[in-house]
Amino acid sequence: MDYRDAGVDVEAGRNFVQHIRTLVDSTRRPEVLSGLGGFSGLCELPAGYRQPVLVSGTDGVGTKLKIAQSTQRHSTVGIDLVAMCVNDILTSGAEPLFFLDYLATGKLEPAALAEVVAGIVAGCRQAGCALLGGETAEMPGFYGPGEYDLAGFCVGVVEKSQILDGSQVQVGDRILGLASSGLHSNGFSLVRKVVAEGQRVGTVGTGYRWDETVPSLGNQSLAEILLTPTRIYVEPVLQARRQGLTIHGMAHITGGGLPENLPRCLGPDQSVHLYEGSWPVPEVFRWLAAAGSIPAAALYNTFNMGLGFALVVPPQESDRALDWLSQHGVDAYLVGEVIAGSGQVTGLPD
């Protein structure tokens, strides 16, 4: 016997690394000192920082991967992977420096996994960080045919004096909600259940197919709509700070939705009041609610409901910030304010 008899093709793994080398090299930053294939990745700190602080984050894509695997659409989940990590560290004010991925599968399928890596590369380019390295693990018997899982890890840097940690937020500050591109990468266990078992809206029967269209959602298939990648907010938000916009806090709206994530950027004895109807809720969330008979409270506790990121700004800066974001192609809305409290979010539907 040899390793191939056990289901692991070492030579295929080597060929895969060579195949993606050019893609990975396209994300290189000046600070990167190593190349693909070493035991570790090396990256210098950028010049110009007086007291640089490293900021790290890790995450995955979750069961959204099941849709990609079921429909053989692998090109966007890599963007999701990067977005979930870089948007997290952005909330501290950090600029992402580099990213590493971990890709595990039962059997190496080079074409499909190359699409995944191309998505990771696209996400790194959007975030301005280098894909410094990663790991591809072939694990026969652990994953079924066509299955894979993704995890990611990123490191960024921020000037110590510019760290956002909740201490800058004040009662009266305004909450600006930045539009999401859709569901992003949370709540997909519920989404998959709705698609498999949900009441057909406007027709008789239950359950949907990934390749079918829903009239209220336009001409794209359900798979295309639900696999829309997570928006990466790094470039416009960092550029806004560099242009002198005052930002007291940031929140990445992920699992747990607005009720769980907005309080994470506040100081002690603070809460958030949201203004009812202050932002457009995309139709996909209304369709999920109808097809799955999902109560409003469950919707808002599971999904981002159209807001993927939030900025906390002084009240006198809110109009200027909204204008700046609009001029730079970011749909943003004045959605609430900071009030006294103990970490609650009020103003959401019951």
C-alpha positions in Angstrom: 0.0 0.0 0.0 0.9 3.6 -0.4 -0.7 7.0 0.5 -2.6 7.1 -2.7 -4.2 3.7 -1.9 -5.4 5.3 1.3 -7.1 8.1 -0.7 -4.4 10.9 -0.5 -2.7 11.9 -3.7 0.4 13.8 -2.7 1.5 14.5 -6.3 -1.9 16.1 -7.0 -1.5 18.3 -4.0 1.9 19.5 -5.2 0.4 20.2 -8.7 -2.4 22.1 -7.1 0.0 24.4 -5.2 1.8 25.1 -8.5 -1.5 25.8 -10.2 -2.5 28.5 -7.8 0.9 30.1 -7.3 0.3 32.9 -9.8 -3.0 33.8 -8.2 -1.5 34.0 -4.8 1.4 36.1 -6.0 -1.0 38.6 -7.4 -2.0 39.6 -3.8 1.6 40.3 -2.7 2.3 43.5 -0.6 5.7 45.2 -0.3 6.0 44.0 3.3 5.9 40.3 2.3 9.3 38.6 2.6 8.4 35.0 1.8 7.0 33.0 -1.1 4.4 30.3 -1.4 5.5 26.8 -0.3 7.5 27.5 2.8 6.8 26.2 6.3 5.7 29.7 7.3 4.9 33.2 5.9 7.0 36.3 6.6 5.7 39.8 6.6 7.3 43.1 7.9 5.3 45.8 9.6 4.5 48.7 7.2 6.6 51.8 7.6 5.2 54.9 9.2 3.7 53.5 12.4 4.9 54.9 15.7 3.3 52.3 18.0 2.0 49.6 15.7 -0.5 47.1 17.2 -1.2 43.8 15.5 -4.9 42.8 15.3 -6.0 39.3 14.4 -9.2 37.5 13.4 -10.3 34.1 12.3 -13.6 32.7 10.9 -15.1 30.4 8.4 -18.0 30.4 5.9 -20.3 28.0 7.6 -23.1 26.0 5.9 -23.3 28.4 3.0 -20.7 26.1 1.6 -23.4 23.4 1.3 -25.1 25.5 -1.4 -21.9 26.1 -3.3 -21.2 22.3 -3.2 -24.7 21.3 -4.2 -24.8 23.6 -7.2 -21.1 23.4 -8.2 -20.7 27.2 -7.8 -17.4 27.7 -6.0 -16.2 31.1 -7.1 -17.6 33.3 -4.4 -17.2 31.4 -1.1 -13.5 32.4 -0.9 -14.6 36.1 -0.9 -16.9 35.2 2.0 -14.0 33.7 3.9 -11.8 36.7 3.6 -14.7 39.1 4.3 -15.7 37.5 7.5 -12.1 37.9 8.9 -11.1 41.3 7.5 -14.4 43.0 8.4 -14.0 41.8 11.9 -10.5 43.3 12.4 -11.6 46.5 10.7 -13.9 47.2 13.6 -10.7 47.9 15.7 -9.5 50.3 13.0 -7.0 47.9 11.6 -5.7 47.7 8.1 -5.4 44.0 7.0 -1.9 43.0 6.2 -2.1 39.3 5.3 -4.4 36.3 5.2 -4.0 32.6 5.5 -6.5 29.9 4.5 -7.2 26.3 5.6 -9.0 24.2 3.0 -9.9 20.6 3.9 -11.5 18.1 1.6 -12.1 14.4 1.2 -10.6 14.2 -2.2 -8.7 16.9 -4.0 -10.7 18.2 -7.0 -8.3 20.7 -8.6 -10.8 22.6 -10.8 -13.3 23.2 -8.0 -10.7 24.1 -5.4 -8.9 26.4 -7.8 -12.2 28.3 -8.1 -12.3 28.6 -4.3 -8.8 29.9 -4.1 -9.5 32.4 -6.9 -12.3 33.7 -4.7 -9.9 34.0 -1.7 -7.5 35.9 -3.9 -10.3 38.2 -5.1 -11.3 38.9 -1.5 -7.7 39.7 -0.5 -7.4 42.1 -3.4 -10.6 43.9 -2.3 -9.2 44.1 1.3 -5.7 45.1 0.2 -4.0 42.2 2.0 -1.6 39.6 0.9 -2.6 35.9 0.7 0.5 34.9 2.7 0.0 31.1 2.6 -2.4 28.4 3.6 -2.9 24.7 4.0 -4.8 22.2 1.7 -5.6 19.0 3.6 -6.9 15.9 1.8 -8.8 13.8 4.4 -10.5 10.8 2.8 -13.2 9.3 5.0 -13.7 12.6 6.9 -15.5 14.5 4.2 -17.9 13.0 1.6 -17.5 13.3 -2.2 -17.4 16.9 -3.3 -17.3 18.2 0.2 -14.8 20.7 1.6 -14.6 23.1 4.5 -12.8 26.5 4.7 -11.3 28.5 7.6 -9.3 31.7 7.5 -7.0 33.8 9.6 -5.9 37.4 9.1 -3.6 39.8 10.7 -3.8 43.6 10.5 -2.1 46.6 12.0 -3.4 49.8 13.7 -1.7 52.8 15.3 -2.1 52.3 19.1 -3.6 55.8 19.4 -6.2 55.0 16.7 -7.6 51.8 18.2 -11.4 51.7 18.5 -12.4 49.8 21.6 -15.7 51.4 22.7 -14.1 54.0 24.9 -14.7 56.7 22.3 -18.4 56.1 21.9 -20.7 58.7 23.6 -24.4 58.9 24.3 -25.9 60.9 21.4 -23.6 59.5 18.8 -25.3 58.4 15.6 -25.4 54.9 14.0 -24.8 54.7 10.3 -25.8 51.4 8.7 -23.8 50.4 5.6 -25.8 48.3 3.1 -25.1 44.6 2.9 -24.9 42.7 -0.4 -27.5 40.2 0.8 -27.4 37.5 3.5 -23.5 37.6 3.7 -22.4 34.4 5.5 -24.8 33.9 8.4 -28.0 32.0 9.0 -27.6 29.5 6.3 -28.7 26.5 8.3 -32.1 28.3 8.5 -31.9 29.3 4.9 -31.3 25.8 3.7 -34.3 24.6 5.8 -36.5 27.2 4.3 -35.5 26.2 0.8 -36.0 22.5 1.5 -39.2 22.7 3.4 -40.6 26.2 3.2 -44.1 27.2 2.0 -44.0 28.2 -1.7 -44.9 31.8 -1.8 -47.8 32.5 -4.2 -48.2 28.9 -5.3 -49.2 25.6 -3.8 -46.7 23.2 -2.2 -43.5 23.3 -0.2 -39.8 23.4 -0.9 -37.8 25.0 -3.6 -34.9 24.1 -6.0 -31.6 25.9 -6.0 -31.9 26.5 -9.7 -35.3 28.0 -9.8 -36.3 31.7 -9.8 -38.7 33.4 -7.4 -40.7 36.1 -9.1 -40.3 38.6 -6.3 -36.5 38.2 -6.3 -35.9 38.9 -10.0 -34.3 36.8 -12.7 -31.5 35.2 -10.8 -31.8 31.7 -9.4 -32.0 31.1 -5.7 -28.5 29.7 -5.7 -27.1 32.9 -7.4 -28.9 35.2 -5.0 -28.0 33.3 -1.8 -24.4 32.8 -2.9 -23.8 36.6 -3.4 -20.6 37.1 -1.5 -20.2 39.1 1.7 -19.3 42.8 1.1 -15.8 43.8 2.2 -15.9 47.3 3.8 -12.2 47.7 4.4 -11.2 50.2 1.6 -14.0 52.8 2.0 -14.0 52.8 5.8 -10.2 53.1 6.1 -10.2 55.7 3.5 -12.9 57.7 5.3 -10.7 57.7 8.5 -7.7 58.8 6.5 -9.8 61.7 5.1 -10.5 62.9 8.5 -14.0 61.6 9.2 -14.4 61.0 12.9 -15.5 57.4 13.7 -16.0 56.4 17.3 -16.9 52.8 16.8 -17.7 50.1 14.3 -19.7 46.8 14.2 -19.6 44.0 11.8 -23.2 42.6 11.5 -22.7 38.8 11.5 -24.3 36.0 13.4 -26.8 37.3 15.9 -27.7 40.2 13.7 -28.2 43.8 14.9 -29.2 42.9 18.5 -26.0 40.9 19.2 -23.4 42.8 17.2 -24.2 46.5 17.6 -23.7 46.4 21.4 -20.2 45.0 20.9 -18.8 48.3 19.8 -20.3 50.3 22.7 -18.9 51.5 26.0 -20.3 50.5 29.4 -23.8 51.8 30.3 -24.7 52.4 26.7 -27.4 51.0 24.4 -28.6 51.6 20.8 -32.0 52.9 19.7 -32.8 52.1 16.0 -35.1 54.3 14.0 -38.0 52.3 12.6 -38.0 52.1 8.8 -34.8 54.0 8.4 -33.2 51.6 5.9 -34.5 49.5 3.0 -34.8 45.8 3.9 -33.9 43.7 0.8 -36.6 41.5 -0.7 -34.7 38.3 0.0 -35.3 38.7 3.7 -39.0 39.3 3.2 -39.2 36.2 1.0 -37.4 34.1 3.7 -39.8 35.4 6.3 -42.9 34.4 4.2 -41.6 31.1 3.0 -40.4 30.0 6.4 -43.0 31.7 8.5 -40.2 33.3 10.4 -41.2 35.8 13.1 -39.7 39.3 13.0 -37.7 38.8 16.2 -36.1 35.6 14.8 -35.3 37.3 11.5 -33.4 40.2 13.2 -31.6 37.8 15.6 -30.4 35.7 12.7 -29.7 37.9 9.6 -28.2 41.3 8.9 -31.5 42.5 7.4 -29.7 44.6 4.9 -27.0 46.2 7.1 -23.6 44.5 6.9 -21.6 47.0 8.8 -22.2 50.0 11.1 -20.3 53.1 12.0 -20.8 55.1 15.2 -20.1 58.8 14.5 -20.6 62.1 16.4 -24.0 63.7 15.6 -22.4 66.7 13.9 -20.4 64.3 11.6 -23.3 62.1 10.4 -24.4 64.1 7.4 -20.8 64.6 6.2 -20.1 60.9 6.7 -23.2 59.9 4.7 -22.3 62.3 1.9 -18.7 61.0 1.8 -19.8 57.3 1.7 -22.4 58.1 -1.0 -19.7 59.8 -3.2 -17.6 56.7 -2.8 -20.2 54.2 -3.9 -21.4 53.0 -0.4 -25.1 53.0 0.3 -25.4 54.1 4.0 -28.3 55.2 6.2 -28.8 57.1 9.5 -30.4 54.2 11.4 -30.1 55.0 15.0 -28.3 56.6 18.0 -26.5 55.7 21.1 -28.5 56.0 24.3 -27.9 55.3 28.0 -28.5 51.6 28.9 -26.9 48.3 29.4 -26.2 46.9 26.0 -29.8 46.6 24.6 -30.9 47.4 21.0 -34.3 49.0 21.0 -36.6 50.0 18.1 -36.6 46.6 16.4 -39.8 44.8 15.4 -41.2 42.5 18.0 
